[in-house]
Amino acid sequence: MAIKLVKVFVVLLAAILMAMGMLGGGAEGVVLCNTDSTKLNLCRAAVTGRNPPPPTQACCAVVRHANLPCLCKYRSVLPSLGIDPKNVFALPSKCGLRSPQCPGK
């Protein structure tokens, strides 16, 4: 159950990071799963690399405001963005949240 919630957050995070890339890293962002894409970069360190650091308080604030179940539809794009889905799926629990349930997973 917790793993599914983490998967949802991973998708959300990936979608936001992807939207940031489409915007060229500019100051404007898009709202995706209740999160402004410009804020997703606050979690980038916690979801990339082999041994990422724990999420910061700022990252956890982003996770708390995100619509985590919405992320389920974006889970498949994470690896193409250089994001390890396992790291993303671990964020909600590292921030004291329950992971969302993704349909079909």
LUMMAR-879602 format. One line per field, with one value per residue (C-alpha): chain; z, x, y; residue number from 1. Coordinates in pm, 1 decimal. Layout:
# LUMMAR-879602
kette [A,...] .
Z [Z,...] .
X [X,...] .
Y [Y,...] .
nr [NUM,...] .
END
This chain:
# LUMMAR-879602
kette [A,A,A,A,A,A,A,A,A,A,A,A,A,A,A,A,A,A,A,A,A,A,A,A,A,A,A,A,A,A,A,A,A,A,A,A,A,A,A,A,A,A,A,A,A,A,A,A,A,A,A,A,A,A,A,A,A,A,A,A,A,A,A,A,A,A,A,A,A,A,A,A,A,A,A,A,A,A,A,A,A,A,A,A,A,A,A,A,A,A,A,A,A,A,A,A,A,A,A,A,A,A,A,A,A] .
Z [0.0,90.0,-223.9,-441.8,-280.7,-340.2,-704.0,-739.0,-598.8,-835.0,-1128.2,-1000.2,-947.3,-1290.7,-1457.0,-1286.4,-1371.2,-1729.2,-1743.1,-1607.0,-1887.4,-2146.8,-2006.3,-2032.0,-1656.4,-1671.0,-1386.5,-1520.0,-1455.7,-1501.9,-1234.6,-1241.3,-979.7,-765.2,-772.9,-962.1,-1177.1,-1071.4,-717.5,-816.9,-842.6,-461.7,-461.5,-745.8,-523.2,-322.1,-630.0,-839.5,-800.7,-630.2,-273.7,-270.4,41.8,244.4,123.5,261.7,451.5,138.5,-67.5,187.6,174.1,-200.9,-143.7,120.2,-117.3,-419.4,-535.2,-497.6,-666.0,-973.8,-1017.4,-1112.0,-1474.0,-1502.1,-1345.9,-1673.3,-1771.4,-1469.6,-1594.8,-1915.4,-1696.8,-1510.2,-1202.9,-1019.2,-952.3,-631.6,-493.4,-588.4,-444.6,-115.5,-74.6,80.9,358.1,415.9,457.2,697.8,444.8,318.5,-39.6,-285.9,-445.0,-822.4,-1019.7,-1188.7,-983.3] .
X [0.0,275.4,467.8,168.3,137.7,503.5,457.8,189.5,414.4,689.8,458.9,357.8,713.7,814.6,529.9,622.3,989.3,895.7,680.2,971.7,1190.3,931.0,932.3,1307.3,1345.4,1178.9,997.4,657.2,523.0,215.9,-6.4,11.6,-152.8,-216.3,151.2,320.2,589.4,842.8,833.8,920.1,1286.7,1284.3,1267.0,1507.7,1805.8,1591.7,1486.0,1803.1,2125.1,2210.1,2210.1,1995.5,1981.4,1660.9,1397.8,1425.9,1144.6,1074.3,1044.6,810.7,595.0,559.9,473.5,211.8,29.4,44.3,-250.5,-61.6,-319.1,-296.1,67.2,-23.9,-74.9,278.5,479.1,615.0,793.7,1023.4,1316.8,1331.8,1379.0,1671.4,1457.7,1466.2,1103.8,1205.1,1337.0,1020.3,796.0,983.5,918.8,570.8,674.8,996.4,777.8,539.3,260.0,75.3,138.6,-152.5,-306.6,-268.8,-534.8,-400.9,-80.1] .
Y [0.0,245.1,152.8,238.9,581.4,644.6,542.2,804.5,1071.0,966.0,1018.1,1358.4,1461.7,1336.3,1519.7,1841.8,1805.1,1728.1,2038.4,2240.0,2109.0,2205.7,2553.9,2583.5,2626.8,2966.5,3136.2,3036.1,2691.2,2482.4,2338.1,1962.0,1742.7,2050.1,2150.2,2431.5,2273.1,2535.3,2394.0,2036.7,2119.4,2140.5,1757.6,1684.0,1595.4,1351.2,1152.8,1135.2,942.3,614.5,744.6,1057.5,1271.7,1277.2,1523.7,1874.5,2042.2,2246.2,1927.4,1771.3,2083.8,2028.6,1662.6,1752.7,1987.2,1758.8,1552.9,1224.7,995.9,1218.9,1115.0,758.3,852.8,994.2,709.2,572.9,894.6,918.4,710.9,915.7,1222.8,1070.5,1011.9,680.8,585.0,402.9,731.3,915.4,646.6,674.9,1048.4,1043.5,805.7,1001.9,1308.8,1135.4,1076.5,771.7,671.4,683.5,375.9,363.5,175.3,-134.8,-142.9] .
nr [1,2,3,4,5,6,7,8,9,10,11,12,13,14,15,16,17,18,19,20,21,22,23,24,25,26,27,28,29,30,31,32,33,34,35,36,37,38,39,40,41,42,43,44,45,46,47,48,49,50,51,52,53,54,55,56,57,58,59,60,61,62,63,64,65,66,67,68,69,70,71,72,73,74,75,76,77,78,79,80,81,82,83,84,85,86,87,88,89,90,91,92,93,94,95,96,97,98,99,100,101,102,103,104,105] .
END
